[in-house]
Amino acid sequence: MLTIGPFFYIDGKFLTHKISVEQGDVRGDRIDNPYSHEKLYDDNYSSGDYINVPRGRVIWDSENNRTIIYIDTCIEKVDGAVKEIAKAFGLTDYLVEHDEHYVCPNCMRNIWE
């Protein structure tokens, strides 16, 4: 089943919050899971700040009838990571994109070096 939502990549594992597209919030031509990265992190960890952790989000693009995986570049570089996300969220047709919201401090440093 196709699902959407936020995810983190922590210690070589994915932490996700998935809902069906039908349960998502419509935002223009996109459907998104309203569950925030901050809430997902705080629900699972008692210390630290989610902004420091590699992350991404799967959304539904209703205009083009496909899913988009927004992903931090350091996750994308991990062998097999994109396929693992696709499998976890039940994706078949998807596009991988980058967005300023999904850049951990480590990747930010690499941009400026």
trRosetta pair geometry for C-beta under 8 A, 3 or more apart (Angstrom, degrees):
i j d omega theta_ij theta_ji phi_ij phi_ji
1 20 6.5 -51 159 -104 120 99
1 90 5.0 -53 78 -139 36 175
2 20 7.2 80 87 -144 68 69
2 21 5.9 3 109 -23 110 113
2 60 7.7 81 149 -91 125 115
2 67 6.9 -163 -159 -53 114 131
2 89 7.1 24 -157 148 51 80
2 90 4.8 -137 -86 102 33 111
2 91 6.6 78 -126 -90 84 53
2 92 7.9 -74 -85 7 104 87
3 18 3.8 36 149 -174 144 110
3 19 6.2 146 -156 69 95 21
3 20 5.9 -66 -107 -89 72 40
3 21 7.5 -150 -124 -37 28 66
3 58 7.3 71 106 92 65 137
3 89 4.9 -128 68 -156 85 71
3 90 5.6 87 6 28 83 113
4 18 7.1 131 58 -146 25 67
4 19 6.4 -36 60 65 75 74
4 20 7.8 44 16 164 84 14
4 21 5.8 85 -11 -89 119 65
4 24 5.5 14 61 -80 138 137
4 31 6.6 166 5 109 170 89
4 32 6.5 -136 145 -139 135 34
4 33 4.9 -177 110 -34 89 100
4 57 7.9 33 178 171 83 80
4 58 4.9 -143 -139 105 58 89
4 59 5.6 63 -154 -115 125 32
4 60 5.5 -85 -71 -26 141 90
4 67 7.0 -161 -94 -130 92 112
4 89 7.0 64 -87 -160 30 123
5 16 6.1 97 95 -180 120 87
5 17 4.6 -136 174 91 137 67
5 18 4.7 -143 20 -98 140 40
5 19 5.9 114 -63 14 117 75
5 33 3.7 11 -98 13 69 166
5 35 6.1 7 -144 55 103 117
5 57 6.9 -108 137 -148 26 74
5 58 6.0 9 42 51 45 93
5 89 7.4 -169 37 -114 86 112
6 16 7.3 172 94 -147 49 55
6 17 5.6 18 55 42 83 102
6 33 6.5 -129 -11 80 72 123
6 35 6.2 -128 18 99 110 90
6 36 6.9 41 -23 174 157 20
6 37 4.9 -153 -167 -78 150 71
6 40 5.4 -149 90 -11 125 153
6 55 6.8 -5 -174 -176 96 113
6 56 7.5 164 -154 93 57 40
6 57 4.9 -31 -101 -101 61 87
7 14 5.4 -14 -172 -166 122 103
7 15 6.5 154 -158 79 65 51
7 16 4.4 -17 -103 -100 97 78
7 17 7.6 -165 -77 20 56 61
7 55 6.5 167 91 -156 51 68
7 56 5.5 -11 61 64 94 81
7 57 7.0 170 17 -88 73 37
7 58 7.2 43 -8 -11 114 95
7 85 6.6 -176 58 -126 167 106
7 88 7.7 94 -104 99 146 145
8 14 7.1 150 77 -154 49 53
8 15 4.5 -3 54 53 100 104
8 16 8.0 -156 26 -68 61 44
8 37 7.2 114 -64 -150 98 96
8 40 6.9 175 -17 119 111 125
8 41 6.7 97 -54 -84 149 88
8 50 7.4 -106 -90 -149 132 91
8 53 5.2 7 -151 132 119 127
8 54 6.9 117 -163 85 66 58
8 55 4.9 -33 -103 -100 65 86
9 12 7.7 13 178 -110 87 11
9 13 7.4 166 -153 80 55 28
9 14 5.9 -29 -99 -96 65 65
9 15 7.9 -163 -75 18 20 76
9 53 7.6 175 58 166 55 89
9 54 4.6 -32 54 92 104 113
9 55 7.1 -163 10 -82 74 36
9 56 7.8 36 -21 5 102 101
9 72 7.4 -132 25 51 120 121
9 74 7.9 -160 73 102 138 91
9 75 4.5 155 -6 -108 154 113
9 78 7.2 -177 -170 5 152 153
9 81 7.0 2 -110 -148 144 129
10 13 6.2 -33 72 64 68 78
10 15 5.8 11 19 -9 117 117
10 53 6.0 -16 -83 -157 97 127
10 54 7.9 -179 -66 52 54 84
14 84 6.6 176 -21 131 136 116
14 85 6.7 162 -108 -91 154 73
14 88 6.1 -91 92 -59 153 170
15 40 6.7 143 130 161 109 112
15 44 6.1 -164 -160 78 144 175
16 88 5.9 164 -29 151 161 133
16 89 7.3 -151 -154 -71 150 87
17 33 6.6 168 107 147 97 148
17 35 4.6 -98 121 108 146 151
17 40 5.0 -126 -21 -101 128 118
18 33 7.4 -107 -138 -89 28 154
18 88 7.5 -153 -62 146 140 88
18 89 6.1 -171 -116 -116 123 73
19 23 4.2 -101 165 82 119 130
19 24 6.3 152 95 -66 116 72
19 33 5.1 141 32 -117 110 107
19 35 7.4 138 -15 -3 120 120
20 23 4.9 94 59 5 78 101
20 24 7.5 -123 102 -22 48 87
21 24 5.5 -43 -159 7 41 124
21 31 5.5 74 -162 103 84 145
21 60 4.7 59 -127 -45 116 157
23 33 7.7 28 100 -114 97 77
24 31 4.0 96 101 165 137 97
24 32 5.6 151 -169 67 116 21
24 33 5.6 -72 -112 -73 93 48
24 34 7.5 154 -151 -22 57 76
24 59 8.0 129 -157 -144 151 70
24 60 6.6 159 45 21 165 118
25 31 6.9 161 75 -156 36 63
25 32 5.6 -31 62 66 89 77
25 33 7.6 110 15 -136 88 8
25 34 4.9 77 -16 -60 130 102
26 30 7.7 145 -157 84 50 43
26 31 5.6 -31 -97 -100 57 80
26 62 7.9 -7 -131 -8 96 147
27 30 5.1 -26 72 74 89 92
27 31 7.3 151 22 -101 75 27
27 32 5.6 -3 11 11 126 116
29 61 6.7 30 128 -163 95 65
29 62 5.3 -137 -176 60 68 89
29 63 3.9 18 176 -36 140 109
30 59 5.2 11 -174 158 112 131
30 60 6.6 146 -162 79 59 55
30 61 5.8 -26 -105 -102 79 55
30 62 6.9 -169 -94 8 22 86
30 68 7.9 -47 -128 27 115 127
31 59 6.6 163 76 -173 49 81
31 60 4.1 -8 54 60 102 111
31 62 6.1 78 -17 -40 102 109
32 57 7.3 13 -144 164 104 130
32 59 4.8 -26 -94 -120 80 108
32 60 7.7 -152 -63 29 42 73
33 57 7.6 -152 43 -159 102 101
33 58 7.9 44 -1 71 119 75
33 59 7.8 -134 5 -99 75 69
35 39 5.9 -113 -169 75 75 129
35 40 6.2 83 149 -56 107 99
36 39 4.6 97 60 7 87 99
36 40 6.8 -148 97 -4 48 86
37 40 5.6 -56 -146 39 32 113
37 41 6.2 31 157 -18 67 107
37 50 5.1 154 139 157 97 141
37 55 5.5 47 -132 -174 135 158
37 57 7.7 -91 -60 -68 105 106
38 41 6.0 -59 -150 38 26 108
38 42 6.1 18 157 -12 64 113
38 50 5.3 -155 -103 29 49 149
39 42 5.8 -58 -138 44 29 107
39 43 5.9 32 160 -24 66 110
40 43 6.0 -56 -145 34 24 112
40 44 6.7 -5 162 3 58 116
40 50 7.5 101 71 -121 83 140
41 44 6.4 -86 -156 48 26 95
41 45 5.6 -38 177 36 71 113
41 48 7.6 -108 175 96 121 101
41 49 7.9 46 139 177 154 27
41 50 3.5 -153 -13 -85 164 111
41 53 6.8 158 -109 32 127 143
42 45 7.0 -75 -110 60 22 71
42 50 7.4 -66 -34 -42 73 120
45 48 5.8 -32 141 47 139 112
48 52 6.5 -110 -177 53 99 126
48 53 7.4 69 147 -44 131 113
49 52 5.2 85 76 -2 87 105
50 53 5.7 -65 -159 30 47 113
50 55 7.2 39 172 -54 93 149
51 104 7.8 146 155 -128 49 61
51 105 7.7 70 132 -38 83 96
52 104 6.4 60 -179 -157 33 94
52 105 5.6 -18 -130 3 71 118
53 104 6.3 -96 116 -112 12 122
54 72 4.2 -147 -154 73 83 152
54 74 5.1 -108 -104 75 137 111
54 75 4.9 155 158 -48 129 100
54 104 4.6 -66 -78 -30 59 140
54 106 7.6 -43 -63 46 98 118
54 107 7.4 97 -104 -21 94 121
55 72 5.8 82 47 -26 41 122
55 75 7.8 166 -9 -30 6 143
55 102 5.6 -124 89 -135 77 86
55 104 7.1 123 8 -64 77 96
56 69 6.3 25 159 176 135 80
56 70 5.2 180 -161 97 83 62
56 71 3.9 -7 -104 -103 144 56
56 72 5.9 -125 -58 -4 89 72
56 75 6.3 -110 -24 56 124 154
56 85 7.2 -17 80 -128 140 153
56 102 5.1 60 -101 -147 58 145
57 69 7.8 171 86 -154 38 46
57 70 4.9 4 53 53 82 110
57 101 7.8 -9 4 102 127 126
57 102 6.9 -139 5 -71 87 131
58 67 5.8 2 -173 -179 96 122
58 68 7.2 165 -151 82 50 47
58 69 5.4 -18 -100 -102 79 69
58 70 7.7 -162 -76 23 30 71
58 85 7.1 173 -63 166 120 109
58 89 4.9 51 21 -133 177 166
58 91 7.0 -130 -148 -60 137 132
58 94 7.8 -45 -139 -134 102 135
59 67 6.8 158 82 -155 37 71
59 68 5.3 -12 61 57 88 96
59 70 7.1 29 4 -7 106 107
60 66 7.9 180 -152 102 60 25
60 67 5.7 -45 -101 -101 56 71
60 68 7.9 168 -101 15 10 78
61 64 4.7 1 121 45 120 98
61 65 7.3 -56 95 6 78 15
61 66 5.5 -7 57 66 107 68
61 67 6.9 156 11 -117 84 17
61 68 5.3 73 -33 -24 116 108
61 95 7.6 -1 8 30 146 121
62 65 6.9 28 -159 -78 36 51
65 93 7.9 14 121 96 77 140
66 93 4.7 -93 -125 121 102 102
66 94 6.1 169 171 -101 100 35
66 95 6.2 79 121 -11 131 96
67 89 7.3 167 178 124 164 133
67 91 5.1 -99 54 -124 147 116
67 93 7.0 130 24 90 80 62
67 94 4.4 -31 78 -108 94 95
67 95 7.5 -176 96 25 49 67
68 94 6.7 159 -95 -163 20 82
68 95 5.1 -24 -112 67 74 94
68 96 7.8 146 -164 -99 62 17
68 97 5.5 -12 -171 15 111 118
69 82 6.7 135 99 -144 160 89
69 85 5.9 100 -136 119 140 140
69 86 7.3 -73 -56 -72 145 77
69 89 8.0 169 -93 36 104 152
69 91 7.4 -54 -54 -58 112 176
69 94 5.5 49 -16 165 100 131
69 95 7.2 -171 25 87 72 42
69 96 5.0 -24 69 -108 104 67
69 97 7.2 151 77 26 50 66
70 97 5.5 -34 -100 79 66 87
70 98 6.9 110 -154 -125 72 20
70 99 4.8 -18 -152 11 126 119
70 101 7.2 23 150 68 143 105
70 102 5.2 154 143 -4 99 151
71 75 5.3 -114 -177 75 104 119
71 76 5.1 115 117 -59 129 99
71 82 7.1 -73 -51 -98 173 89
71 85 7.3 -132 -92 -18 128 172
71 96 6.1 -31 20 -158 125 96
71 97 7.7 128 20 69 76 40
71 98 6.8 -63 65 -94 61 66
71 102 6.2 -150 173 142 7 146
72 75 4.9 85 67 4 88 104
72 76 7.2 -161 92 -9 45 88
72 98 8.0 83 -116 -131 21 91
72 102 4.8 -128 -63 157 70 88
72 103 6.0 148 -126 -102 87 32
72 104 5.4 39 -150 -10 148 94
72 107 5.8 -164 -175 -14 97 156
73 76 5.3 -54 -146 36 40 116
73 77 6.4 45 156 -25 69 102
73 98 6.4 12 -60 -110 90 132
73 103 7.4 18 8 -116 94 79
73 107 5.2 134 50 -138 100 134
73 110 7.9 -123 83 79 131 138
74 77 5.8 -48 -150 29 34 115
74 78 7.5 46 149 -31 58 94
74 104 6.3 -55 26 39 133 122
74 106 6.1 37 -60 93 157 118
74 107 5.0 -129 -26 -67 105 108
75 78 5.8 -45 -165 13 42 115
75 81 5.2 -165 168 157 76 152
76 81 6.5 -144 -114 78 21 126
76 82 6.2 36 -132 -58 69 108
76 96 6.7 116 -119 178 123 137
77 81 7.8 28 62 21 33 138
78 81 3.9 77 78 -40 103 129
80 83 5.3 -62 -160 47 62 113
80 84 5.7 68 142 -30 85 103
81 84 5.5 -56 -148 34 31 114
81 85 6.5 32 155 -18 66 102
82 85 5.7 -51 -150 34 33 111
82 86 6.4 36 150 -20 65 105
82 96 6.0 -34 -133 -89 134 140
83 86 5.5 -51 -146 37 34 115
83 87 6.3 34 155 -18 65 105
84 87 5.8 -53 -147 37 30 110
84 88 6.2 32 154 -21 64 108
85 88 5.7 -56 -145 37 30 112
85 89 6.2 6 163 1 66 112
85 91 7.6 6 120 22 74 133
86 89 6.5 -71 -144 50 23 94
86 91 4.1 -96 -150 65 74 110
86 92 7.7 114 -179 -74 111 22
86 94 6.0 -154 -111 25 105 146
87 90 7.6 31 -174 -73 29 32
87 91 7.7 -73 -44 40 21 78
91 94 4.5 15 173 -41 134 133
98 102 6.8 -135 -154 74 61 108
98 103 7.8 59 -175 -69 103 95
99 102 5.3 66 64 19 84 99
100 103 6.1 -44 -155 2 43 123
103 107 5.0 -124 -162 90 77 121
103 108 5.3 100 143 -66 111 85
103 111 7.5 2 -165 -27 137 138
104 107 5.1 91 54 13 73 101
104 108 7.0 -130 101 -9 36 91
105 108 5.2 -53 -143 35 35 117
105 109 6.5 40 157 -23 66 98
106 109 5.9 -50 -155 29 30 111
106 110 6.8 29 148 -17 61 105
107 110 5.4 -53 -151 36 38 114
107 111 6.6 48 149 -28 66 98
108 111 5.7 -47 -156 23 35 116
108 112 7.0 14 154 -3 63 107
109 112 6.2 -72 -156 45 33 99
109 113 6.2 34 153 -30 70 111
110 113 5.7 -53 -138 28 33 113
